[in-house]
Amino acid sequence: MMSTPVRDSFVGAVTFLFALQTSSSSVTTTTAFLLAGSNDHSNHQYSSNIQPARATTRTIRQRLFSQSNRIMEETEEQSSSGSYSPQATLRILALHGSEGDANEFPHRLLALNQTLMKHSINLDITAVQGPFPKGSGFSWWTMPPGVRSFNAKEYEGFEESATRVLDCWKNNDFDMVLGHSQGAILIASLMALNRVPYHPKRGYIFNGVSFPNPYTQDVATLTVVPTITPPFPPKILFILGRKDKITPNASGEQLREGFSKAGFQVDSCYHNGGHGFPQQNDPEALTTIARWIYDDNDSSTSKL
């Protein structure tokens, strides 16, 4: 268990099976790399800066032992049979939601990673932690009791969080930026304010996002300038749970509409779950998200 000083300013690079963990008074980093799965799209071309996964032989995280042991056995069988293929690594910046933390959040993406392994894609996740203790975790800003991010007039502490995230973002070459709930709202706010250092080649994923109310005017006047070569507009996938009782889908849809008008390529994945990121009990949603990730940019795509 990490000490509190470490948790308060956590920045972690995480994947899932093997882990080498180092810590200091300000940073705890866990670096790991998943084994390859079968390759259904061996000829697919990925972003130029996605590098082959590096091998390591470190200790297995206890909480994932049973799953990782099964995957290792399957991978050994695939290697023996000749169906094993090298994987590409997708570097992701990930921001947790309110009351989450940077150590726990990457594990919520395990089911997605296992789905992507079927297409020879491996996630290398860097998770940044919010600065404000809340409940059993942390938040990205504070608000008065009863106020929600989609109706708040201001996000107290926003600048501190923005600085923390942007310092990490601008010093790394991420292929994708992913946020859940309040973490997704933070990313959307930085985009609306034109403060992101670059648009990642594989775009953005917003899960359970709501409209950043303090930046309504900024969303309304935003115009995106394509920076990808070839010049496709940056793309965003909105993941919306039909049973979400925490964030109204209408709020996320309002943001989707605003970013579409600004010139982003927006796509949607509706699923039958709630506020959380889709898990193994929703293979259809995971497949849709995975397809959106590994498919090339296509300016004709508007909805999955």
Phi, psi and chi 1 to 4 in degrees:
 res  aa     phi    psi   chi1   chi2   chi3   chi4
   1 MET       -  135.2  179.6   66.1   67.6      -
   2 MET   -74.9  150.9  -65.9  179.2  -70.4      -
   3 SER   -75.7  159.4   62.7      -      -      -
   4 THR   -59.9  -42.4  -60.3      -      -      -
   5 PRO   -58.5  -34.8  -26.3   36.3      -      -
   6 VAL   -69.4  -44.9  172.6      -      -      -
   7 ARG   -62.6  -33.0  -71.9  170.7   57.6   89.9
   8 ASP   -66.8  -19.0  -73.8  -13.0      -      -
   9 SER  -138.9   46.3   53.6      -      -      -
  10 PHE   -75.2  129.8 -175.7   99.8      -      -
  11 VAL  -130.3  120.3  178.7      -      -      -
  12 GLY  -128.4  139.0      -      -      -      -
  13 ALA  -102.7  117.8      -      -      -      -
  14 VAL  -135.0  134.1 -175.7      -      -      -
  15 THR  -123.4 -150.8   45.1      -      -      -
  16 PHE  -118.2  -33.7  -65.5  101.6      -      -
  17 LEU   -96.0  -54.4  -63.3 -173.8      -      -
  18 PHE  -103.9  140.9  -63.4  109.8      -      -
  19 ALA  -136.8  134.4      -      -      -      -
  20 LEU  -117.4  115.4  169.3   61.8      -      -
  21 GLN  -113.5  130.1 -174.8  163.7  -15.6      -
  22 THR  -127.1  155.3   59.8      -      -      -
  23 SER  -147.4  155.9   63.8      -      -      -
  24 SER  -140.2 -172.7   67.5      -      -      -
  25 SER   -70.0  -15.7   59.5      -      -      -
  26 SER  -122.1  -20.2   61.2      -      -      -
  27 VAL  -138.7  136.1  175.7      -      -      -
  28 THR  -120.8  123.3  -62.0      -      -      -
  29 THR  -120.4  128.0  -56.8      -      -      -
  30 THR  -120.1  113.7  -54.4      -      -      -
  31 THR  -110.7  131.0  -53.1      -      -      -
  32 ALA  -154.0  165.2      -      -      -      -
  33 PHE  -142.9  129.5  -58.1   91.5      -      -
  34 LEU   -78.4  150.6  -87.5  168.6      -      -
  35 LEU   -71.3  156.8  -62.7  168.2      -      -
  36 ALA   -76.5  151.1      -      -      -      -
  37 GLY  -107.5 -167.9      -      -      -      -
  38 SER   -69.2  158.0   60.7      -      -      -
  39 ASN  -116.7  106.2  179.2   18.7      -      -
  40 ASP   -91.0  -13.9  -63.8  -26.6      -      -
  41 HIS  -133.5   58.8  -66.7 -102.1      -      -
  42 SER   -66.0  -21.2   57.5      -      -      -
  43 ASN   -96.3    4.1  -65.2  -37.7      -      -
  44 HIS   -70.3  138.7 -169.3   85.6      -      -
  45 GLN   -96.8  130.4  -62.2  -61.1  -50.3      -
  46 TYR  -108.7  175.6  -60.6  104.0      -      -
  47 SER   -56.2  148.5  -54.8      -      -      -
  48 SER   -63.8  -24.3   60.0      -      -      -
  49 ASN   -98.0   12.5   64.8  -28.2      -      -
  50 ILE   -85.5  116.4  -59.2  179.0      -      -
  51 GLN  -101.1  155.5  -57.7  -62.8  -36.9      -
  52 PRO   -57.2  143.6  -22.4   33.2      -      -
  53 ALA   -64.1  140.1      -      -      -      -
  54 ARG   -86.7  148.1  -68.1  168.1  -75.5  172.7
  55 ALA   -92.0  147.3      -      -      -      -
  56 THR  -149.8  160.9 -175.8      -      -      -
  57 THR  -134.0   65.0   53.8      -      -      -
  58 ARG  -104.8  177.9  -56.0  -63.2  178.9 -179.0
  59 THR   -69.2  148.2   56.9      -      -      -
  60 ILE   -87.8  135.2  -61.6  173.6      -      -
  61 ARG   -61.6  132.2  -75.6 -178.9  175.7  -86.6
  62 GLN   -59.7  -40.4 -176.3   63.2   37.0      -
  63 ARG   -68.9  -18.3   65.0 -176.2  -66.6 -176.2
  64 LEU  -112.4   14.4  -62.2  172.2      -      -
  65 PHE   -60.1  -48.6 -179.8   81.8      -      -
  66 SER   -64.2  -40.9   59.9      -      -      -
  67 GLN   -69.1  -44.3  -67.8  175.3  -34.8      -
  68 SER   -66.9  -36.7   63.5      -      -      -
  69 ASN   -62.5  -41.2 -172.0   54.9      -      -
  70 ARG   -64.4  -43.3  173.9  178.1   54.2   78.0
  71 ILE   -65.1  -39.0  -65.7  171.7      -      -
  72 MET   -62.9  -42.3  -75.6 -170.9  -68.5      -
  73 GLU   -62.7  -42.6  -69.1  174.4   -7.0      -
  74 GLU   -64.4  -38.9  -68.4  175.7   -5.6      -
  75 THR   -67.6  -38.4  -55.5      -      -      -
  76 GLU   -62.2  -39.2  -71.3  172.6   -2.3      -
  77 GLU   -65.4  -40.9  -67.5  175.3   -0.3      -
  78 GLN   -65.1  -39.4  -68.1  165.8   -7.8      -
  79 SER   -64.6  -41.9 -179.0      -      -      -
  80 SER   -65.8  -34.3  -60.7      -      -      -
  81 SER   -85.4   -7.2   65.5      -      -      -
  82 GLY    89.0    2.8      -      -      -      -
  83 SER   -91.4   -2.3   61.5      -      -      -
  84 TYR   -72.3  135.8  174.6   96.4      -      -
  85 SER  -130.0  145.0  -62.1      -      -      -
  86 PRO   -58.5  148.1  -20.4   32.2      -      -
  87 GLN  -102.9  154.8  -70.1 -150.1 -121.1      -
  88 ALA   -95.6  147.0      -      -      -      -
  89 THR  -103.9  128.2  -61.9      -      -      -
  90 LEU  -105.5  116.3 -166.4   67.8      -      -
  91 ARG   -86.1  122.4  -61.8 -165.3   65.0 -158.1
  92 ILE  -123.5  132.8  -65.6 -177.6      -      -
  93 LEU   -92.1  124.1  172.4   61.3      -      -
  94 ALA  -125.0  133.0      -      -      -      -
  95 LEU  -119.6  125.8  -56.3 -174.3      -      -
  96 HIS   -74.1  171.1   61.6   78.0      -      -
  97 GLY   -91.0 -176.3      -      -      -      -
  98 SER   -60.4  134.1  178.8      -      -      -
  99 GLU    71.3   13.2  -61.7 -167.6   46.7      -
 100 GLY   -95.6 -176.0      -      -      -      -
 101 ASP  -152.3  165.8   64.7   63.1      -      -
 102 ALA   -74.8  -18.1      -      -      -      -
 103 ASN   -80.4  -39.4 -176.5   51.8      -      -
 104 GLU   -85.1  -35.5 -179.7  -89.6  -18.7      -
 105 PHE   -59.3  -42.1 -178.1   56.3      -      -
 106 PRO   -58.2  -27.2  -27.7   37.6      -      -
 107 HIS   -68.7  -21.2  -63.6  -77.3      -      -
 108 ARG   -70.6  -15.1  -61.3 -168.2 -176.7 -164.8
 109 LEU   -98.5    7.3  -55.4  178.6      -      -
 110 LEU   -60.8  -44.0  174.6   59.9      -      -
 111 ALA   -62.7  -39.4      -      -      -      -
 112 LEU   -65.0  -41.9  173.9   62.1      -      -
 113 ASN   -61.9  -40.3 -164.0   83.1      -      -
 114 GLN   -65.2  -34.4  -69.1  174.8  -25.4      -
 115 THR   -68.3  -41.7  -58.1      -      -      -
 116 LEU   -67.4  -28.2  -73.5  168.5      -      -
 117 MET   -59.3  -28.1  -75.1  170.2   62.3      -
 118 LYS   -67.0  -16.5  -59.9  174.2 -176.0  177.1
 119 HIS  -115.8   23.7  -55.5  -79.0      -      -
 120 SER    59.4   37.8  -67.1      -      -      -
 121 ILE  -120.6  134.7  -61.3  175.5      -      -
 122 ASN  -124.4  131.9  175.0   55.5      -      -
 123 LEU   -87.2  133.1  -60.3 -177.4      -      -
 124 ASP  -118.2  103.4 -178.0   -4.0      -      -
 125 ILE  -103.5  129.1  -59.4  169.6      -      -
 126 THR  -108.5  114.4  -60.4      -      -      -
 127 ALA  -107.5  126.5      -      -      -      -
 128 VAL  -103.5  142.8 -177.1      -      -      -
 129 GLN  -104.1  138.4 -174.3  161.7  -77.5      -
 130 GLY   -62.1  152.6      -      -      -      -
 131 PRO   -87.5  -10.5   29.7  -33.1      -      -
 132 PHE  -110.1  114.8  -55.0  107.1      -      -
 133 PRO   -57.6  134.9  -24.2   35.0      -      -
 134 LYS  -152.3  123.9 -178.0  179.1  179.5 -178.0
 135 GLY    57.0 -128.6      -      -      -      -
 136 SER   -91.6    4.4   58.6      -      -      -
 137 GLY  -142.1 -134.3      -      -      -      -
 138 PHE  -141.0  159.4  -62.8   85.3      -      -
 139 SER  -126.5  169.4   67.4      -      -      -
 140 TRP   -94.4  -16.9  -64.6  104.2      -      -
 141 TRP  -159.5  172.6   47.6   76.8      -      -
 142 THR  -117.1  153.2   61.3      -      -      -
 143 MET  -144.0  157.2  -63.5  175.0  -70.0      -
 144 PRO   -63.0  156.6  -21.0   32.8      -      -
 145 PRO   -54.9  135.5  -25.0   34.5      -      -
 146 GLY    85.5   -9.7      -      -      -      -
 147 VAL   -91.7  138.8  175.8      -      -      -
 148 ARG  -113.0  161.3  -59.0  -69.4  -54.6  -77.9
 149 SER   -60.8  -30.9  -67.4      -      -      -
 150 PHE   -81.5   -7.2   56.4   80.1      -      -
 151 ASN  -129.0    5.7   59.0   22.6      -      -
 152 ALA   -69.9  147.3      -      -      -      -
 153 LYS   -85.4  -25.2  -65.7 -178.0  178.6  179.5
 154 GLU  -154.1  156.8   65.6  174.4  -28.8      -
 155 TYR  -107.9  100.0  -61.8  153.0      -      -
 156 GLU   -69.6  123.2 -173.7  174.8  -12.1      -
 157 GLY    97.4    3.3      -      -      -      -
 158 PHE   -57.1  -41.9  177.0   84.4      -      -
 159 GLU   -64.4  -38.2  -77.8  -57.0  -42.0      -
 160 GLU   -63.3  -43.3 -178.2  176.2  -11.6      -
 161 SER   -67.9  -42.4  -67.8      -      -      -
 162 ALA   -59.4  -43.7      -      -      -      -
 163 THR   -62.0  -43.5  -61.7      -      -      -
 164 ARG   -61.3  -45.8  177.9  174.8  -65.1 -166.5
 165 VAL   -70.3  -44.5  170.6      -      -      -
 166 LEU   -66.8  -33.1  -68.1  173.8      -      -
 167 ASP   -60.5  -39.3  -77.8  -12.6      -      -
 168 CYS   -73.4  -44.8  178.8      -      -      -
 169 TRP   -60.1  -49.9 -166.5  -27.5      -      -
 170 LYS   -72.6  -18.6   68.4 -175.5  179.6 -177.1
 171 ASN   -98.4    9.4  -71.1  -49.4      -      -
 172 ASN  -138.1  153.8  -68.8  -84.9      -      -
 173 ASP  -102.7   86.2 -171.7   11.3      -      -
 174 PHE   -85.9  143.1  -67.2  112.0      -      -
 175 ASP   -85.0  -23.6  -58.2  -63.8      -      -
 176 MET  -154.7  150.2 -178.9  177.4  -64.2      -
 177 VAL  -122.9  127.1  176.2      -      -      -
 178 LEU  -127.6  136.2  178.3  152.2      -      -
 179 GLY  -136.6  147.5      -      -      -      -
 180 HIS  -113.7  128.0  167.7   61.8      -      -
 181 SER    54.6 -116.2 -166.0      -      -      -
 182 GLN   -63.1  -32.2 -161.7  178.9   81.6      -
 183 GLY   -64.2  -37.5      -      -      -      -
 184 ALA   -68.8  -36.5      -      -      -      -
 185 ILE   -64.5  -38.8  -59.4  170.1      -      -
 186 LEU   -61.8  -46.0  173.1   56.0      -      -
 187 ILE   -61.0  -46.7  -62.4  166.5      -      -
 188 ALA   -60.5  -38.2      -      -      -      -
 189 SER   -64.9  -43.3  -60.8      -      -      -
 190 LEU   -64.0  -36.5  -67.1  172.0      -      -
 191 MET   -66.5  -43.7  -67.0  164.4   67.1      -
 192 ALA   -62.9  -32.9      -      -      -      -
 193 LEU   -86.0    2.0  -66.4  167.0      -      -
 194 ASN    57.1   41.2  -84.7  -45.9      -      -
 195 ARG  -109.5   -0.5  -68.1  179.5   60.9  179.3
 196 VAL   -72.3  139.7  -59.6      -      -      -
 197 PRO   -69.5  -27.6   21.8  -31.7      -      -
 198 TYR  -167.5  158.8   58.2   87.2      -      -
 199 HIS   -90.3  123.7  -66.5  -57.3      -      -
 200 PRO   -63.5  146.6   23.2  -32.4      -      -
 201 LYS   -60.3  -34.4  -65.3  178.7  178.8   66.0
 202 ARG   -96.0    5.6  -73.1  -77.8  158.3 -177.9
 203 GLY    86.7 -159.7      -      -      -      -
 204 TYR  -124.3  147.0  -56.9   86.8      -      -
 205 ILE  -123.3  124.5  -66.9 -178.9      -      -
 206 PHE  -113.0  117.2  -65.0  158.9      -      -
 207 ASN  -108.0  126.5 -177.7   73.3      -      -
 208 GLY    60.6   36.3      -      -      -      -
 209 VAL   -82.5  153.2   69.3      -      -      -
 210 SER  -125.5  169.5   63.4      -      -      -
 211 PHE   -71.0  133.0 -167.7   87.7      -      -
 212 PRO   -79.0   86.3   29.0  -33.0      -      -
 213 ASN   -54.8  -39.4 -164.9   57.7      -      -
 214 PRO   -63.0  -15.9  -23.6   35.4      -      -
 215 TYR  -116.9   33.2  -53.2  109.3      -      -
 216 THR   -57.3  -47.1  -61.3      -      -      -
 217 GLN   -66.8  -35.1 -173.6   59.8   30.8      -
 218 ASP   -66.7  -38.6  -61.0  -77.3      -      -
 219 VAL   -65.2  -41.1  173.1      -      -      -
 220 ALA   -65.6  -31.5      -      -      -      -
 221 THR  -102.6    3.9   58.5      -      -      -
 222 LEU   -71.4  137.0  178.2   65.0      -      -
 223 THR  -132.6  121.4  -59.3      -      -      -
 224 VAL   -86.6  141.0   65.4      -      -      -
 225 VAL  -107.9  114.4  177.2      -      -      -
 226 PRO   -57.4  133.6  -24.0   34.9      -      -
 227 THR  -122.6    4.2   58.2      -      -      -
 228 ILE   -91.2  143.9  -60.2  174.0      -      -
 229 THR  -111.4  119.0  -56.7      -      -      -
 230 PRO   -65.7  163.1   26.0  -34.7      -      -
 231 PRO   -77.1   61.4   30.9  -37.3      -      -
 232 PHE   -75.8  149.0  -70.0  119.9      -      -
 233 PRO   -67.9  148.5   24.6  -33.7      -      -
 234 PRO   -57.5  143.5  -22.1   32.8      -      -
 235 LYS  -110.2  152.6   64.6  177.6 -172.6  175.2
 236 ILE  -135.1  133.5  -49.6  169.8      -      -
 237 LEU  -107.0  122.6  176.9   63.3      -      -
 238 PHE   -97.9  119.6  -72.7   78.0      -      -
 239 ILE  -102.9  120.3  -56.3  174.4      -      -
 240 LEU  -128.9  123.6  -57.2  163.6      -      -
 241 GLY   -88.8  127.0      -      -      -      -
 242 ARG   -65.2  -21.2  -65.3 -173.9  178.5   92.7
 243 LYS  -106.4   19.8  -61.3  177.8 -178.0  177.6
 244 ASP   -67.9  114.6 -168.4  -22.0      -      -
 245 LYS  -102.5    2.3  -62.7 -179.3  179.5  179.8
 246 ILE  -100.0  -46.8  -64.0  177.0      -      -
 247 THR  -119.2  119.7  -62.8      -      -      -
 248 PRO   -62.2  132.6  -18.0   30.4      -      -
 249 ASN   -56.0  -33.0  -79.5  -11.4      -      -
 250 ALA   -60.1  -31.8      -      -      -      -
 251 SER   -70.4  -43.5 -174.6      -      -      -
 252 GLY   -65.2  -36.8      -      -      -      -
 253 GLU   -66.9  -32.9  -69.0  162.9  -13.5      -
 254 GLN   -63.5  -42.4  179.0 -173.8    0.8      -
 255 LEU   -66.5  -42.3  178.0   62.0      -      -
 256 ARG   -57.6  -43.2 -177.4 -174.0   63.7 -164.5
 257 GLU   -63.9  -42.1  179.4   68.4   15.7      -
 258 GLY   -63.1  -42.3      -      -      -      -
 259 PHE   -73.2  -30.3  -83.3  164.9      -      -
 260 SER   -64.4  -44.7  177.2      -      -      -
 261 LYS   -64.2  -29.8  -70.4 -179.4  178.1  178.5
 262 ALA   -73.5  -15.9      -      -      -      -
 263 GLY   113.8    1.8      -      -      -      -
 264 PHE   -73.8  152.2  -72.3   92.2      -      -
 265 GLN   -86.4  110.7  175.7 -173.3  -42.9      -
 266 VAL  -107.7  137.9  -60.9      -      -      -
 267 ASP  -130.0  158.1  -57.3  -61.7      -      -
 268 SER  -131.3  141.0  -57.9      -      -      -
 269 CYS  -126.4  104.0  173.0      -      -      -
 270 TYR   -90.6  137.7  -73.3   89.0      -      -
 271 HIS  -135.1  169.4   60.8   93.4      -      -
 272 ASN   -89.5    8.5  -67.7  -37.2      -      -
 273 GLY   -91.1 -163.2      -      -      -      -
 274 GLY  -103.4 -130.9      -      -      -      -
 275 HIS   -82.8  -26.5 -170.7   61.1      -      -
 276 GLY   -73.4  166.9      -      -      -      -
 277 PHE   -69.4  137.2 -159.5   90.2      -      -
 278 PRO   -53.5  140.6  -28.2   36.5      -      -
 279 GLN  -118.1 -169.7  -63.1  -60.4  -50.2      -
 280 GLN   -62.2  -22.4  -69.8  175.9  -30.3      -
 281 ASN   -78.6    3.0   61.0   -5.8      -      -
 282 ASP  -131.4   68.0 -164.7  -15.2      -      -
 283 PRO   -62.9  -28.9   22.5  -33.2      -      -
 284 GLU   -64.2  -44.7 -178.0  177.6   -4.9      -
 285 ALA   -65.6  -42.7      -      -      -      -
 286 LEU   -61.4  -40.4  -69.8  172.3      -      -
 287 THR   -64.9  -40.4  -61.8      -      -      -
 288 THR   -63.0  -44.5  -62.1      -      -      -
 289 ILE   -64.7  -44.6  -62.0  165.1      -      -
 290 ALA   -61.1  -42.8      -      -      -      -
 291 ARG   -62.2  -40.6 -173.5  176.7   72.2 -115.6
 292 TRP   -61.6  -36.3 -177.3   90.2      -      -
 293 ILE   -71.1  -47.6  -69.2  172.1      -      -
 294 TYR   -87.0  -13.9   65.0   68.1      -      -
 295 ASP   -70.9  147.1  -84.9   -8.0      -      -
 296 ASP   -67.8  158.5  -74.6  -34.1      -      -
 297 ASN   -58.0  138.2  -74.2  -75.1      -      -
 298 ASP  -142.8  110.5 -178.3   -8.9      -      -
 299 SER   -66.3  -12.5   59.0      -      -      -
 300 SER   -87.2   -8.7   66.5      -      -      -
 301 THR   -81.9  129.9  -59.6      -      -      -
 302 SER  -124.2  -20.8   61.7      -      -      -
 303 LYS  -159.5  139.4 -149.2  166.0 -171.0  178.4
 304 LEU   -89.7      -  -64.6  177.3      -      -
